[in-house]
Amino acid sequence: MAPQLPTPTSIQEAHALITPYIHRTPLLTNRTLNAIASTPQSPDALLGTPYEGSTPANPKINFFFKCENFQRIGAFKARGAFHALLRLIERVGEEEVRRRGVVTHSSGNHAQALALASSTLKIPAYIVMPKISTPSKIAGTRSHGAEVLFSGSTSVEREAVVVDVQKRTGAILIPPYDDFDIICGQGTTGLEMHAQYLDAVRETPALSVHSSSSSGREGLDAVITPIGGGGLNSGVATFFSDKATRVFGAEPSFEGADDCRRGLDAGKRVESVKTLTIADGLRTPVGVLNWEVISDRSKVAGVFSVTEEQIKGAMRLVLERMKVVVEPSAVVGLAVCLYNEEFRRLVEREAPGGWDLGIVFSGGNTTLEAIGKLFG
């Protein structure tokens, strides 16, 4: 039996349900980053790549940044957690869910999101986190009253502890990403981005590369999101699937963290990932249901990867030029636009006039100490 896939309508319904519980995060622009993206890279940046010795691409890109770092708990994950928990209560009943509680596994942002949703709706929560999770994310999860249990770093190790919790408590699993309701919740990011973009270019046409005709714009040319488990990307891609906007994914390449890109090349989902990329929210393999969406080329046009140094370069620009605090996972999409020559050539080739490009800043859960270690 084919899995139930999310639709644009199911994402609209999710948004209506969760609106009382989430923030409508801002959509920001930045002329400095537009200029950097619209300038060819140095030839030295292409050394050791397939493009060494060739003329660097010169795309025209205007960015629109959906700042989910300003979302509740500092990440888009609040959307999916509230939606999944509210739907669970609808199906099972509030009394039963409260009696049993809920359980999940997460390296940090989904952990905090489900802890917040459970606290808000007065449901017991058990959160399994890898021992190597960022201390601030562990503290954030505990601050909402959830019981935190620790595991190894791989998805297999996390899931084993979840099973133990369920045997002990009867808690109901709310997966971190591989779930219909989670995907629908995360897809509301795209719904808001689309509406905010239309409002922005209607009010200020000069924000768009299509400024001479932006009053009649139907939407962004493209959107790029980070991919870890794939809930955000598959949700956003589903929302835009009936629109002209193209959706792309971005991953770190370090230690095989680009499992989605490699899986697409091989025609088969990569089932396990073991990486310590600085983009700690993207260390998981793409979920099964998420893969059904992301591997559909009519929904996701491509996935690109970037190095650790490129992630740090993009993060530095956001911190210094936008004055916005983001975590490394949040900027992989921007890094692709700035440094991935394959993607930059695609934009130049397909849009001589340029693209209005939406970037999802997925979260901002970091600390001064962590930032200091990255750039020290």
N, C-alpha and C positions, 0 to 999 in steps of 0.2 A: 504494500500500500504506500503510495507516494506521501511524503510528509506535507503537512499543512504549511504553506509558505505565506509570509506576511504580504499584504497588499497596501497600496496607498490609502485605501479606505480604512484598513485596520490601524494604520498609523494615525490617521486623523481622529479615529475613535479613542486611541490611546491618549492623544494630546488632550482631548476634552476631559478625560478621566483624571489625568495627573496635574492639570493646570493649577488646582488649588495648592499643590504641594511643592512645586518647583519654581525656580526663577526663570524669567524670560531673559536670557543672557544677552549682552550687547553684541552688535556686529560692528567691528571697528575697521577703519582703513588707515593706511600709512603711506604717505608719498615717498618717504625715504626707501622703504622696502620695495615699493613699486619700481623705483629707479634702479635699485640694485638688481632686482630680478630681470629688468629690461636692459641690462648691460651685459655684453658678452663676458664670459669667464676669461681669466688669464690663460694663455696657452699652457702655462706651467701646470694649471689645474687639471689638464687633460693628459699629463704624462702618465704612462703606465695603463692607460685606458684604450679601448678600441678606437678612440677619436684622436689619439696622439698625432700631432703634425697637421691636423685639419683645422679649418677655420671654426672657432667656437660659434655656437648658435647665438642668435640675437632675437629672442622672442620679445613680444610686448605683453606684459602681464600687469593687471591691476588687481590687488588683493582685497578680499573681504573676509575678515577674521571673525569667526563665530567663537566667542570667548567663554567656553564651558569651564575654564578655570575659575570663573565667577559663579558657577553653579553651586547649589548647596553641596556641602562636603568637598567642594573644590574640583568637581569632575562631572562629566556627562552621565556617569553611572547612576546618579540619583534618579534619572528618568526611568531607566529600566527597572530599578529596584522597586520604586513606588508602584509602577504599573504591574509588575509581576505579583507583588504582594496584594494589591487591591483585587486583581483578577482571582488570585487564590482564595481570598476571603469570599468573593462572589460564588465560586464553585463549591467550596468545602463548608463554608459557614464560619463566621467569626469565632464562635465558641470553640469549635473543633481546632481551628488554627491556633487560637490562644492556648488551648490545653496542651497541644503538641509542640508548638514553636516551629521555627524554621532554621535551616542550616544551609551554609554555602561554603565555598572555598575561594580565596582571592588573595592576591599579593598586596592589596591595599585599597584601591578605589571602590571596587564593588563591595568589599568588606565594610568600608565606612558607609556606603550608600544603603546597604541592607540593614546595617545597625541603626542608621537614622530612620529609615522607613519603619522598621520594627518598633523602635522607641516611640515614634509618632503615633503609630496605630496600636500601641500597647500589646505587642506580640513578643514572646521570648525569642532570642536569636543566638545561635551558636555559629561562630565564624572560625573556619580553619584557615590559618595563614602560614606561609613558609617561614621558617626560622630566620631567613635572611631578609624578610620584609623590612622596609624602611621604618625605623623606630617611630617616626612621627605618624605614620599610617596606622601602626599598631595602637599607639596612644589615642588617635582619633577614633578608631573602632571601639576601643574600651570606653571612651568618654560618653558614648551613647548607650552604655549599659549592656552591651553584648558580652557573652562569654567567649573569650578567644582561646583557641587551641592551636598548637603548633604542629607543623609537618615538615617533610623535606620539600625541596623546591620544584620537583617535577609534578605534572598533573596527576600522574599515577599515585604518587605519594600523598598528594592532597586528598584525592578521592578515597583512598584507603582510610584516612582519618574520618572523613565524612561518614563512611559506612559504620564505623565504630560509634560515632555520635548518634546515628539513627537507631542503632540497636539499643543504645542506652536510654534514649529519650523519646523515640518515635517522631523526631522532628522531620518536617517536610522539606525536601531539597528545593531550593531556588537556585538554578545554575547561574554561573557568572556571565555566560554569553550564549551558550548553545540552547536557546529556548525561544519559542515563538513570542511570548509576552515580553521577554527582555529585548528582543530585536525590535518589536513594535515601539517600546518605550524609547529606545535609543534613536530610532528613526525620527522621533519628534524634533531632534536637533535640526534635521534637514528641512522639516516643515517650517520651523521658525526662521531659519536662515533664508529660505526662499522668499517669505513674506517681507522680511526686513530688508533684503536686497532690493526688491521692487519698490518699497517705500523710499529707500535711500536714493536710488538713481532717479526716481520721480521728483524728489525734492531737490537733489543736487546732481544734475546730469553729468557734470564734469568729473564725477567719481568714476565713471565708466569709460572704458576704452572706446565705447560706441557712443560717445557723448553727443554726437550730432543726431543720433536716433534713439537715445536711451529712454525717452518718454514712452516709447512703445515696446520696451524690452519685455520679453516673456520670461526671462530668468537668467541666472548665471550661465556662462558658457561651460564651466566645469567646476567640480568640487573634489577635493582630495582630503581623505581622513586617514589617521593611523589605523593599522590593523594589528591586533593581538589575537584575541579569540574571534574577532570579526563581527561582534554585535553592532558596533557603531557603523561600520562600513556597510554591512548588509542592510541595516535599517535605513540609512541615508540613501543607499542605492535603490532600495525599494520605493521610498517616497518619490524619488526623481524618475522612476522607471516609466512614467507616463508623460514625461516632459523632455525637452530638448537638451537639458543639462547632462553632461557626461560626468560620470563618477569614477574616480581613481582611488587606489589604495597606496599606502606608504608603510615601509617596514625598515627596521635596522638590518644590516647584513651580517653583523658580528656573530660569530659562532653559529651560523645557520638560523638566526632569528627570522630570516626572510623565507619562512616555510610556505607562506601563501604564494609568493612569487615563484618559488621553486616547484610547488605543486601545480601551478597553472602551466608552467613549462613542460612538466612531465605528464600532465593530464590526469593527476591523481592527488588527492589530499594527503599531505604529510601528517602523520598521526602523532608524532612526538617531537618535542623540541627541548634542547637542554642548552641554554645560553645565559650568560650573565651580562647581556647588553645593558648599558646605562639607562636605556629606555625600559625600565623594569616593568611597566604596565603592558609590555608587548612581548613577554617571554613565553606566552602560551601558544599552542597550535590552534589553528582555525577550527571552530566547532563544525560538527556534521551538518546541521541545518544552515549555518552561516555559509558553509562551502556551497550549498545548493544555490544560494543567491550569488555569491561572489564569483563562482566559476561560470556563471551565465554572462556571456560577453554582451548581451543586450542590456545588462544592468550595470556591470562593472567593466569599464573599458580597458583596464590594465592596472598592474601593481608594480611599483618601483621600489628600489632599496637604496639606502644611504649608509655611509660609514659612521663610526662613533665620532670622528673628528668633524664630520659634516653636521651631525646632530648638535654637537657643542657649538659649532659656528652659527647655526641658526638660532640656538638658544641665546647665545651672547647678543645677537642682533635684536631679538625680541626684548631682552632685559634692558639693553642700553638705548635702543632707538624707539621702542614703543612704551617703555617703562611699565611693562606688564610681566608679572611673575608667572612662569610656566615651568612644568616639569619636562624632563627630556622627551618622554613619550609624546608630549603634545606637539612637538615641533618637527616630527619626521616628515610631515607633509610639506611644510615650508622648506625643509632641507632638500627634498626632491626637486621642488621648483627652482631653488637657487643653484643646486650643485649637480643634479643628475642630468648629464648631457643628453642621454637618450630621451628623457622627458622634455627637455628644453627644445630639442630638435623637433619633437612631435608638435609642440605648440607653434613653433616658427613655421613648420611645413603646412599645418592645417589651418592656421589663422594668421595670415600676413598682417591683418589689422589688429591682432591681439585678442586676448581672452580676459574677461572678468572671471576671476578664479576664487572660489570660496575655500578657505582653509579652516578646518575645525581644530582649535586649540582644545584638546581633549581634557586637560586638567592642569592644576597648578599646585599639586601636593608635594612640595619640596620644602627644604629649610635652608637658612643661611649657611649652616654647616655643610650641608650636602652640595650647595652651589660652590662654596669655597673649595671643597675637595675636587670638584670637577675642573675648576679653573685655576687651582693653586699650582 
